Amino acid sequence: MQELDKIAKRVANDLGVEFLYYREDTRPIDIPVCDRQFEGITDDGTHVFFRFLFKRVGYVGVLGGEIEQAKKYALLLPAYLERFVEKEFDLSKTEYLKKILLGDCTSSSLQKFETKFSVASASCFVLAIRIPKMTDEAIALIAQYGGNSLDTVVKMDETNCALVKFLGAEEEEYHSALDYAEFLTQSLKEELGIDVSVGVGTTVKGLKYAFSSYMQASGALRYAEVFEDKGNVHTYREYMLVKMLEEVPDSKLAEYLTELMDDNSKEILDDEEMVGTAEEFLRCSLNVSETSRNLYMHRNTLLYRLDKIERATGLNIRLFPDAVSFRVLTILYKLLGK
């Protein structure tokens, strides 16, 4: 908010008017508030109110002074505020992209960026990459693997970066993103000896939607960490169920958990080895032989564990419906921090 405060003071000084503002979803006690719904511009006889966006958040501007003059200013200020923000920063390409990915770029700035770099109609996807060490070296290497001049890697913080990759017309959208992420993780392992984690966002029709792709990619990384999932590459689609359940109130989740849990279920859910075995079985599409190979476990040992899970939870995860129920059970248990 400090940035907007400075801009508001600058605008007030430049125009010689009283200029205050508040978020659309608040009712401050120290600022005049419009008591009715309105679109565009309105007034209460003393102040003029107008709506504007700043970093994708809606605000109501409040102008004092002579009403008719204030209305004229209110017509121009939304666009003026966006242009003012642009003048305050002389950003590089990667700095602009970082603001775009974080949802902090104005619409006019985005339009100028798309025009300058000829990316207005180009499809793209975003990879969120978590790097445990040698961050700068890894970013330099990732930049070398760009398929075209538009691909850009952005350092988000000391251990995270994002790759915005633009697609040619001949490239497969979803599979391209997943395959490219696998290629990057393997290359970084071979070249630098580091294991990175990559979240894959969906392919979007234009840079203005890259924010959504990045949110999906970074969300996939967050869920993978919370659920301690194996592997280096994670897609947002893996966690759609988690995302949906996360948006349900805890009281309702607790109700669902009570319905799914038997008396002995907690014993299984608190046993990391048993849960790990079950999750690998689910990842292997309920295939006993493949799970045994991946876990280096004798087939009979695996079957014994599956039987133990069934006795404790009442769920035979060799059957698809029960496997789905078990997956929901483990998600609920972790989301509620049991």
C-alpha positions in Angstrom: 0.0 0.0 0.0 3.0 2.3 0.6 3.6 2.6 -3.2 -0.1 3.6 -3.9 0.1 6.1 -1.0 3.1 7.8 -2.6 1.3 7.9 -6.0 -1.9 9.4 -4.4 0.1 12.1 -2.7 1.9 12.9 -6.0 -1.3 13.0 -7.9 -3.0 15.3 -5.3 0.0 17.7 -5.4 0.1 17.7 -9.2 -3.6 18.4 -9.6 -4.1 20.5 -6.5 -7.0 18.5 -5.2 -7.8 16.2 -2.2 -7.3 12.6 -3.4 -8.0 9.7 -1.0 -8.9 6.1 -1.7 -10.0 2.9 -0.2 -10.4 -0.8 -1.2 -13.7 -1.7 -2.7 -14.2 -4.4 0.0 -13.6 -2.1 3.0 -15.4 0.7 4.8 -12.7 2.9 6.4 -13.8 5.3 9.2 -11.4 8.1 8.4 -12.2 8.4 4.6 -15.5 9.5 3.0 -17.3 6.3 1.8 -19.9 6.0 -1.0 -23.0 4.4 0.6 -24.5 3.1 -2.6 -23.5 0.8 -5.5 -22.2 2.6 -8.5 -20.4 2.1 -11.8 -17.8 4.5 -13.1 -18.3 7.9 -11.3 -20.8 9.2 -8.7 -20.9 11.9 -6.1 -22.6 12.7 -2.8 -22.7 16.5 -3.2 -19.4 16.9 -1.4 -17.0 14.3 -2.8 -16.7 12.6 -6.2 -16.1 8.8 -6.1 -14.6 6.7 -9.0 -13.4 3.2 -9.4 -9.9 2.2 -10.5 -7.6 -0.8 -10.5 -4.1 -1.0 -9.0 -2.1 -4.2 -9.3 -5.4 -6.0 -10.1 -7.1 -4.9 -6.9 -10.2 -2.7 -7.1 -10.2 0.6 -5.3 -12.6 3.6 -4.9 -11.0 7.0 -5.4 -12.3 10.0 -3.4 -11.9 13.5 -4.8 -12.7 16.7 -2.9 -13.1 20.2 -4.2 -15.4 21.7 -6.8 -17.7 18.8 -7.9 -17.7 19.5 -11.7 -14.0 19.8 -11.9 -13.5 16.7 -9.7 -15.7 14.7 -12.1 -13.5 15.7 -15.0 -10.4 14.5 -13.1 -12.2 11.3 -12.1 -12.8 10.5 -15.8 -9.0 10.7 -16.5 -7.5 9.4 -13.3 -7.8 5.6 -13.8 -5.7 5.7 -17.0 -3.5 8.3 -15.5 -2.7 6.2 -12.5 -1.6 3.3 -14.7 0.7 5.5 -16.8 2.0 7.1 -13.6 3.1 3.6 -12.3 4.9 2.9 -15.5 6.9 6.2 -15.3 8.0 5.4 -11.8 10.0 2.3 -12.9 12.6 1.7 -15.6 12.4 -2.1 -15.6 14.3 -4.6 -17.6 12.6 -7.4 -19.5 13.0 -9.9 -16.6 11.8 -7.4 -14.1 8.7 -6.7 -16.1 8.1 -10.4 -16.5 8.4 -10.9 -12.7 5.7 -8.2 -12.2 3.5 -9.9 -14.8 3.9 -13.3 -13.1 3.1 -11.9 -9.7 0.1 -10.0 -11.0 1.6 -6.6 -10.3 1.7 -5.3 -13.9 -0.8 -2.7 -15.2 -2.8 -3.6 -18.3 -1.2 -0.8 -20.3 2.3 -2.0 -19.2 1.5 -5.5 -20.3 0.2 -4.3 -23.6 3.4 -2.3 -24.3 5.5 -5.3 -23.3 3.6 -7.6 -25.6 4.0 -5.2 -28.5 7.7 -4.5 -27.9 8.7 -8.2 -27.8 6.1 -9.4 -30.3 4.4 -11.9 -28.0 0.8 -10.6 -28.0 -0.7 -13.7 -29.6 1.9 -16.3 -28.6 0.9 -19.2 -26.4 3.1 -19.9 -23.5 3.4 -21.9 -20.3 5.3 -21.2 -17.0 7.5 -23.5 -15.1 8.2 -22.8 -11.4 11.6 -24.1 -10.5 12.9 -24.6 -7.0 16.7 -24.8 -6.8 18.4 -26.1 -3.6 21.8 -24.6 -4.4 23.9 -22.9 -7.1 20.9 -20.8 -8.1 22.7 -18.4 -10.4 24.5 -21.2 -12.2 21.3 -23.1 -12.7 19.5 -20.0 -14.0 22.3 -19.4 -16.5 22.0 -23.0 -17.7 18.2 -22.9 -18.0 18.5 -19.7 -20.1 20.8 -21.6 -22.5 18.2 -24.2 -23.1 15.6 -21.7 -24.4 14.0 -22.9 -27.6 13.6 -19.4 -29.0 14.6 -15.8 -28.3 11.3 -15.2 -26.5 11.8 -17.8 -23.7 12.9 -16.0 -20.5 14.0 -17.2 -17.1 13.2 -15.0 -14.2 14.8 -15.1 -10.7 11.9 -14.9 -8.2 14.0 -15.2 -5.0 17.2 -16.9 -3.8 15.9 -20.4 -4.3 13.1 -20.0 -6.9 12.9 -19.0 -10.5 10.3 -19.2 -13.3 10.7 -20.0 -16.9 8.2 -18.5 -19.3 8.4 -20.6 -22.5 6.6 -19.6 -25.7 5.3 -22.3 -28.1 5.5 -22.5 -31.8 2.4 -23.5 -33.8 3.8 -27.0 -34.3 4.3 -27.9 -30.6 2.0 -30.0 -28.5 0.7 -27.8 -25.7 0.3 -29.9 -22.5 2.7 -32.7 -23.3 5.3 -30.1 -24.4 5.2 -28.5 -21.0 5.6 -31.8 -19.1 8.3 -33.2 -21.4 10.2 -29.9 -21.3 10.2 -29.9 -17.5 11.5 -33.5 -17.4 14.2 -32.5 -19.9 15.3 -29.5 -17.8 15.5 -31.5 -14.5 17.6 -34.2 -16.2 19.9 -31.6 -17.8 20.5 -29.8 -14.5 21.2 -33.1 -12.8 23.7 -34.1 -15.5 25.4 -30.6 -15.9 25.4 -29.3 -12.3 24.7 -32.3 -10.2 21.6 -30.7 -8.5 18.1 -32.0 -8.1 15.5 -29.3 -8.8 11.8 -29.5 -8.3 9.6 -28.2 -11.1 6.0 -27.2 -11.1 4.2 -27.1 -14.5 1.5 -24.6 -15.3 -1.0 -25.0 -18.0 -0.5 -23.6 -21.5 -2.2 -20.2 -21.9 -3.2 -18.1 -25.0 -1.0 -15.1 -24.4 1.2 -13.5 -21.9 -1.6 -11.7 -20.1 -2.7 -15.1 -18.7 0.9 -16.1 -17.6 0.0 -15.1 -14.1 -2.6 -17.9 -14.0 0.0 -20.4 -15.3 2.6 -19.3 -12.8 0.1 -19.6 -9.9 -0.7 -23.2 -11.0 3.0 -24.1 -11.3 4.0 -22.6 -8.0 0.9 -24.2 -6.4 1.9 -27.6 -7.7 5.3 -27.2 -6.0 3.7 -26.2 -2.7 1.3 -29.1 -2.7 4.1 -31.5 -3.6 6.1 -30.3 -0.6 3.1 -30.5 1.8 2.3 -34.0 0.6 5.9 -35.1 0.4 5.3 -36.4 -3.1 8.2 -38.2 -4.9 9.7 -37.1 -8.2 11.0 -33.9 -9.5 8.2 -32.7 -11.8 4.7 -31.9 -10.6 1.7 -30.6 -12.6 -1.2 -28.5 -11.4 -3.5 -31.2 -12.6 -2.2 -33.7 -10.1 -3.5 -31.5 -7.3 -6.9 -30.4 -8.5 -8.6 -32.6 -5.9 -6.4 -31.1 -3.2 -7.1 -27.6 -4.3 -10.9 -28.2 -4.3 -10.8 -29.7 -0.8 -8.5 -26.9 0.5 -11.3 -24.4 -0.4 -13.8 -26.3 1.8 -14.2 -25.0 5.4 -12.2 -27.0 8.0 -15.4 -27.9 9.9 -16.8 -29.6 6.8 -13.5 -31.3 6.1 -13.5 -32.7 9.6 -17.0 -34.0 9.0 -15.9 -35.8 5.9 -12.8 -37.2 7.7 -15.0 -38.6 10.5 -17.2 -40.3 7.9 -14.3 -41.9 6.1 -12.2 -43.0 9.1 -12.6 -46.3 10.9 -11.4 -46.7 14.5 -8.0 -48.1 13.4 -7.4 -45.8 10.5 -5.2 -43.4 12.5 -2.7 -46.2 13.0 -2.2 -46.5 9.2 -2.3 -42.7 8.5 0.4 -42.1 11.1 2.7 -44.8 9.7 4.8 -43.1 7.0 6.0 -46.4 5.6 2.5 -47.8 5.1 1.1 -44.5 3.6 4.2 -44.4 1.3 3.5 -47.9 0.2 -0.1 -47.2 -0.5 0.7 -44.0 -2.5 3.2 -45.8 -4.6 0.6 -48.4 -5.3 -1.8 -45.7 -6.5 0.9 -44.1 -8.6 1.5 -47.4 -10.3 -2.2 -47.6 -11.3 -2.9 -50.4 -8.7 -0.3 -52.7 -10.4 1.2 -55.0 -7.8 4.2 -56.1 -9.8 5.2 -52.6 -10.8 4.8 -51.3 -7.2 7.0 -54.2 -5.9 9.7 -53.4 -8.4 9.7 -49.7 -7.6 9.8 -50.2 -3.9 12.3 -53.2 -4.1 9.8 -55.1 -2.1 8.7 -58.7 -2.3 5.3 -59.2 -3.7 4.0 -61.0 -0.7 5.2 -58.2 1.6 3.3 -55.7 -0.5 0.2 -57.8 -0.4 0.5 -58.2 3.4 0.6 -54.4 3.7 -2.4 -53.9 1.4 -4.3 -56.4 3.5 -3.3 -54.5 6.7 -4.5 -51.3 5.2 -7.8 -52.9 4.4 -8.2 -54.3 7.9 -7.5 -51.0 9.5 -9.4 -48.6 7.2 -12.0 -50.9 5.7 -10.8 -49.9 2.2 -9.5 -52.4 -0.3 -7.3 -50.1 -2.4 -6.8 -52.8 -5.0 -10.3 -51.7 -6.1 -10.5 -48.4 -7.8 -13.5 -46.9 -5.8 -11.7 -47.7 -2.5 -8.4 -46.4 -3.9 -10.1 -43.0 -4.6 -11.6 -43.0 -1.1 -8.2 -43.7 0.4 -6.6 -40.9 -1.5 -9.3 -38.5 -0.3 -8.8 -39.8 3.3 -5.0 -39.1 3.2 -5.6 -35.6 1.7 -8.1 -34.7 4.4 -5.8 -36.1 7.1 -2.9 -33.9 6.0 -5.0 -30.8 5.3 -6.4 -30.9 8.8 -2.9 -31.5 10.3 -3.9 -34.6 12.1 
